[in-house]
Amino acid sequence: MKLVTWNVNSIRQRLERLIALLARHAPDVVCLQETKVTDADFPVAALREAGYATAFAGQKSYNGVAILARSEPAEVTCGFRDGADDGQARLIAATVADVRVICAYVPNGQAVGTEKYAYKLEWLERLRRMLEREADASQPLALAGDFNVAPADADVHDPEAWRGQVLCSEPERAALARVLDWGLVDAFRARYPERVAFTWWDYRELGFPKNRGLRIDHVLLSRPLIERLEDVVIDRDERKGKGASDHAPVLAVLR
């Protein structure tokens, strides 16, 4: 199985690039974040023509998540279903073949100490509680998406400059670690314990040409899937050129 996660940063603006990515990598499953489109405007027909069934949860201009699969996604759920969902389209789950796939777009957090930062920390805690309530770590499960958290200094181009800042603060890292502690493994770090690599580069100040990036897009796998992991690839080529998203896709290859 090939699984891709990508913050597409508007599926309408990057539909052509998405179709090309599907042809290039031929993934079995794709998790998309920041689709930024209502459900009525999701490009179902274009993706069906490319060979993919779709499950999605969207809203106008902001957020939005989707799962694309070569086979029809089953048992689709949206949100935490904990009685406190607020209309932000940030979480969708589906079963594809033998794998439970969860696609997440974690809030950015804006700045440490703000209400949006507190919302982010609570969102990650709700994610952990959902896993405890609804999932089974002994079964094949993939949690993939834009987590807006660089787990460690090795995932940051300039750790000192980012020290204590949003995306890299210790409370955010601890919140993500609690999600992992439920029974998940960071696929990239499992495959490449020492490698320095990034998945996001700011559009401003020549972030990508100067490789001033962060690794904030992750594929987190349960133990049964980690045992099947062959490789993890960050598709830097997709970040190049005019009209690119500010995120690179991450591809996990499983036996």
Kinemage of the C-alpha trace (Angstrom):
@kinemage 1
@onewidth
@group {chain A} dominant
@subgroup {mainchain}
@vectorlist {calphas} color= white
{ca met a 1} P 0.000 0.000 0.000
{ca lys a 2} L 1.113 3.537 -0.786
{ca leu a 3} L -0.327 6.285 1.410
{ca val a 4} L 0.167 9.987 0.699
{ca thr a 5} L -0.662 12.915 2.949
{ca trp a 6} L -0.619 16.438 1.540
{ca asn a 7} L -1.770 19.854 2.665
{ca val a 8} L -2.929 20.884 -0.789
{ca asn a 9} L -3.732 24.476 0.259
{ca ser a 10} L -6.851 24.687 -1.974
{ca ile a 11} L -7.865 21.709 -4.068
{ca arg a 12} L -9.428 23.941 -6.694
{ca gln a 13} L -6.225 25.906 -7.192
{ca arg a 14} L -4.096 22.764 -7.270
{ca leu a 15} L -6.362 20.178 -8.850
{ca glu a 16} L -4.114 19.835 -11.892
{ca arg a 17} L -1.096 19.286 -9.654
{ca leu a 18} L -3.042 16.756 -7.581
{ca ile a 19} L -4.040 14.771 -10.664
{ca ala a 20} L -0.394 14.772 -11.764
{ca leu a 21} L 0.699 13.586 -8.313
{ca leu a 22} L -1.786 10.711 -8.474
{ca ala a 23} L -0.381 9.678 -11.840
{ca arg a 24} L 3.214 10.020 -10.654
{ca his a 25} L 2.996 8.090 -7.381
{ca ala a 26} L -0.089 5.899 -7.987
{ca pro a 27} L -0.986 5.923 -4.273
{ca asp a 28} L -3.670 3.639 -2.896
{ca val a 29} L -4.798 6.218 -0.344
{ca val a 30} L -4.418 10.000 -0.185
{ca cys a 31} L -5.156 12.220 2.807
{ca leu a 32} L -5.678 15.876 1.887
{ca gln a 33} L -5.831 18.898 4.157
{ca glu a 34} L -6.893 22.497 3.556
{ca thr a 35} L -9.073 21.595 0.606
{ca lys a 36} L -10.828 24.942 1.195
{ca val a 37} L -13.990 23.956 -0.652
{ca thr a 38} L -17.582 23.154 0.260
{ca asp a 39} L -18.804 19.603 -0.153
{ca ala a 40} L -20.975 20.690 -3.082
{ca asp a 41} L -17.919 21.975 -4.954
{ca phe a 42} L -15.550 19.091 -4.236
{ca pro a 43} L -14.134 17.775 -7.565
{ca val a 44} L -15.641 14.298 -7.304
{ca ala a 45} L -15.922 13.731 -11.051
{ca ala a 46} L -12.342 14.757 -11.866
{ca leu a 47} L -10.956 12.469 -9.189
{ca arg a 48} L -13.211 9.610 -10.231
{ca glu a 49} L -11.852 10.004 -13.753
{ca ala a 50} L -8.352 9.764 -12.276
{ca gly a 51} L -9.333 6.466 -10.645
{ca tyr a 52} L -10.165 7.550 -7.095
{ca ala a 53} L -13.235 7.343 -4.909
{ca thr a 54} L -13.594 10.143 -2.377
{ca ala a 55} L -14.764 10.934 1.130
{ca phe a 56} L -14.606 14.540 2.268
{ca ala a 57} L -15.660 17.138 4.796
{ca gly a 58} L -15.360 20.743 3.716
{ca gln a 59} L -16.279 24.320 4.351
{ca lys a 60} L -16.047 27.477 2.287
{ca ser a 61} L -12.565 29.038 1.988
{ca tyr a 62} L -11.078 27.408 5.098
{ca asn a 63} L -9.947 24.032 6.428
{ca gly a 64} L -11.380 20.962 4.692
{ca val a 65} L -10.141 17.364 4.682
{ca ala a 66} L -10.540 14.456 2.295
{ca ile a 67} L -9.575 10.828 1.793
{ca leu a 68} L -9.065 9.539 -1.746
{ca ala a 69} L -8.779 5.815 -2.400
{ca arg a 70} L -8.650 3.379 -5.277
{ca ser a 71} L -11.390 1.392 -3.559
{ca glu a 72} L -14.511 2.938 -2.057
{ca pro a 73} L -13.824 4.304 1.458
{ca ala a 74} L -16.039 2.548 4.007
{ca glu a 75} L -17.265 3.418 7.517
{ca val a 76} L -16.690 7.136 6.933
{ca thr a 77} L -16.897 9.417 9.969
{ca cys a 78} L -16.286 13.152 10.336
{ca gly a 79} L -15.195 15.108 13.379
{ca phe a 80} L -14.651 13.864 16.907
{ca arg a 81} L -18.311 12.995 17.528
{ca asp a 82} L -17.834 13.935 21.165
{ca gly a 83} L -20.680 16.423 21.418
{ca ala a 84} L -18.387 19.432 21.075
{ca asp a 85} L -17.761 19.683 17.330
{ca asp a 86} L -17.748 23.295 16.183
{ca gly a 87} L -18.184 23.129 12.431
{ca gln a 88} L -14.487 23.255 11.574
{ca ala a 89} L -13.823 20.606 8.935
{ca arg a 90} L -10.560 19.188 10.254
{ca leu a 91} L -10.998 15.447 10.742
{ca ile a 92} L -12.255 12.569 8.625
{ca ala a 93} L -11.779 8.809 8.937
{ca ala a 94} L -12.507 5.863 6.675
{ca thr a 95} L -11.612 2.224 6.270
{ca val a 96} L -9.656 1.414 3.112
{ca ala a 97} L -8.923 -2.277 2.524
{ca asp a 98} L -7.750 -3.510 5.937
{ca val a 99} L -6.577 -0.113 7.232
{ca arg a 100} L -8.417 2.472 9.306
{ca val a 101} L -7.266 5.805 7.878
{ca ile a 102} L -7.671 9.052 9.814
{ca cys a 103} L -6.917 12.340 8.060
{ca ala a 104} L -6.266 15.300 10.363
{ca tyr a 105} L -5.708 19.006 9.901
{ca val a 106} L -4.584 20.227 13.310
{ca pro a 107} L -5.200 23.925 14.069
{ca asn a 108} L -2.227 26.224 13.536
{ca gly a 109} L -2.494 27.869 16.945
{ca gln a 110} L -1.633 31.398 15.762
{ca ala a 111} L 0.689 32.293 18.647
{ca val a 112} L 1.618 30.884 22.045
{ca gly a 113} L -0.744 32.094 24.746
{ca thr a 114} L -3.658 32.986 22.467
{ca glu a 115} L -7.144 31.488 22.464
{ca lys a 116} L -6.315 29.736 19.190
{ca tyr a 117} L -3.254 28.174 20.820
{ca ala a 118} L -5.380 26.839 23.681
{ca tyr a 119} L -7.869 25.528 21.103
{ca lys a 120} L -5.041 23.689 19.341
{ca leu a 121} L -3.873 21.988 22.529
{ca glu a 122} L -7.427 20.965 23.382
{ca trp a 123} L -7.937 19.716 19.803
{ca leu a 124} L -4.941 17.403 20.125
{ca glu a 125} L -6.247 16.155 23.464
{ca arg a 126} L -9.636 15.457 21.885
{ca leu a 127} L -7.842 13.543 19.133
{ca arg a 128} L -6.138 11.365 21.733
{ca arg a 129} L -9.433 10.770 23.521
{ca met a 130} L -11.112 9.819 20.243
{ca leu a 131} L -8.425 7.225 19.587
{ca glu a 132} L -8.926 5.784 23.057
{ca arg a 133} L -12.686 5.711 22.574
{ca glu a 134} L -13.022 4.480 18.994
{ca ala a 135} L -9.789 2.880 17.764
{ca asp a 136} L -7.628 -0.145 18.475
{ca ala a 137} L -3.831 0.215 18.413
{ca ser a 138} L -3.436 -3.514 17.820
{ca gln a 139} L -5.139 -3.156 14.427
{ca pro a 140} L -3.830 -1.530 11.201
{ca leu a 141} L -4.359 2.219 11.602
{ca ala a 142} L -2.818 5.260 9.918
{ca leu a 143} L -3.247 8.779 11.273
{ca ala a 144} L -1.929 11.190 8.662
{ca gly a 145} L -2.067 14.896 8.019
{ca asp a 146} L -0.814 18.368 8.752
{ca phe a 147} L -0.231 18.390 12.500
{ca asn a 148} L 1.246 21.891 12.660
{ca val a 149} L 3.794 20.574 15.162
{ca ala a 150} L 7.495 19.921 14.613
{ca pro a 151} L 8.084 17.047 17.079
{ca ala a 152} L 11.734 17.816 17.878
{ca asp a 153} L 14.553 20.240 17.130
{ca ala a 154} L 15.761 17.896 14.379
{ca asp a 155} L 12.561 18.804 12.533
{ca val a 156} L 13.326 22.540 12.514
{ca his a 157} L 15.748 24.420 10.252
{ca asp a 158} L 16.778 26.841 13.042
{ca pro a 159} L 15.793 25.462 16.449
{ca glu a 160} L 16.963 28.490 18.408
{ca ala a 161} L 14.994 30.929 16.267
{ca trp a 162} L 11.874 28.811 16.720
{ca arg a 163} L 12.398 28.030 20.408
{ca gly a 164} L 9.106 28.495 22.248
{ca gln a 165} L 7.261 29.643 19.129
{ca val a 166} L 4.006 28.209 17.846
{ca leu a 167} L 4.534 24.951 15.900
{ca cys a 168} L 7.612 24.205 18.033
{ca ser a 169} L 6.617 24.971 21.628
{ca glu a 170} L 6.977 22.334 24.314
{ca pro a 171} L 3.242 22.135 25.153
{ca glu a 172} L 2.462 21.408 21.494
{ca arg a 173} L 5.159 18.765 21.318
{ca ala a 174} L 3.912 17.190 24.531
{ca ala a 175} L 0.344 17.131 23.201
{ca leu a 176} L 1.483 15.380 20.020
{ca ala a 177} L 3.571 12.956 22.074
{ca arg a 178} L 0.436 11.989 24.030
{ca val a 179} L -1.275 11.146 20.749
{ca leu a 180} L 1.687 8.960 19.795
{ca asp a 181} L 1.695 7.344 23.230
{ca trp a 182} L -1.734 5.904 22.480
{ca gly a 183} L 0.047 3.434 20.217
{ca leu a 184} L 1.391 5.184 17.129
{ca val a 185} L 4.841 5.602 15.599
{ca asp a 186} L 6.130 8.476 13.456
{ca ala a 187} L 6.815 6.625 10.203
{ca phe a 188} L 9.468 9.042 8.949
{ca arg a 189} L 11.479 8.881 12.188
{ca ala a 190} L 11.122 5.102 12.339
{ca arg a 191} L 12.672 4.882 8.889
{ca tyr a 192} L 15.180 7.735 9.221
{ca pro a 193} L 16.104 8.327 12.883
{ca glu a 194} L 18.792 10.929 12.151
{ca arg a 195} L 17.737 12.570 8.891
{ca val a 196} L 16.959 16.292 8.849
{ca ala a 197} L 14.117 16.942 6.431
{ca phe a 198} L 11.165 19.289 6.186
{ca thr a 199} L 7.641 19.246 4.756
{ca trp a 200} L 6.663 22.927 4.991
{ca trp a 201} L 8.435 26.086 3.876
{ca asp a 202} L 7.013 29.591 4.204
{ca tyr a 203} L 6.162 31.325 0.945
{ca arg a 204} L 7.840 34.423 2.345
{ca glu a 205} L 11.547 35.229 2.509
{ca leu a 206} L 12.569 32.493 0.053
{ca gly a 207} L 11.765 29.784 2.578
{ca phe a 208} L 11.992 26.903 0.118
{ca pro a 209} L 15.073 27.974 -1.903
{ca lys a 210} L 16.921 28.554 1.378
{ca asn a 211} L 15.507 25.334 2.894
{ca arg a 212} L 14.126 27.173 5.909
{ca gly a 213} L 11.497 24.613 6.744
{ca leu a 214} L 9.764 22.541 9.388
{ca arg a 215} L 8.633 18.917 9.414
{ca ile a 216} L 5.012 19.288 10.472
{ca asp a 217} L 3.233 16.836 8.143
{ca his a 218} L 3.278 13.306 9.489
{ca val a 219} L 2.196 9.737 8.856
{ca leu a 220} L 1.666 8.039 12.217
{ca leu a 221} L 1.208 4.279 12.113
{ca ser a 222} L 0.060 1.605 14.532
{ca arg a 223} L 2.470 -1.261 15.205
{ca pro a 224} L 0.923 -3.633 12.643
{ca leu a 225} L 1.583 -1.039 9.924
{ca ile a 226} L 5.038 -0.032 11.156
{ca glu a 227} L 5.986 -3.673 10.701
{ca arg a 228} L 4.937 -3.313 7.052
{ca leu a 229} L 6.765 -0.006 6.466
{ca glu a 230} L 9.282 -0.014 3.615
{ca asp a 231} L 9.993 3.670 3.055
{ca val a 232} L 8.869 7.246 3.620
{ca val a 233} L 9.458 9.869 0.944
{ca ile a 234} L 9.001 13.641 1.151
{ca asp a 235} L 8.181 14.792 -2.372
{ca arg a 236} L 10.188 18.015 -2.499
{ca asp a 237} L 9.685 18.251 -6.256
{ca glu a 238} L 6.004 18.974 -5.683
{ca arg a 239} L 6.982 22.049 -3.646
{ca lys a 240} L 8.872 23.485 -6.624
{ca gly a 241} L 7.610 25.735 -9.362
{ca lys a 242} L 4.797 28.195 -9.846
{ca gly a 243} L 1.551 27.447 -8.071
{ca ala a 244} L 2.944 24.980 -5.527
{ca ser a 245} L 1.439 24.455 -2.104
{ca asp a 246} L 3.665 25.553 0.772
{ca his a 247} L 3.658 21.899 1.918
{ca ala a 248} L 5.295 18.894 0.274
{ca pro a 249} L 3.416 15.590 0.103
{ca val a 250} L 4.651 12.755 2.322
{ca leu a 251} L 4.486 9.226 0.891
{ca ala a 252} L 4.592 6.107 3.074
{ca val a 253} L 5.185 2.797 1.315
{ca leu a 254} L 3.907 -0.326 3.073
{ca arg a 255} L 4.254 -3.974 2.144
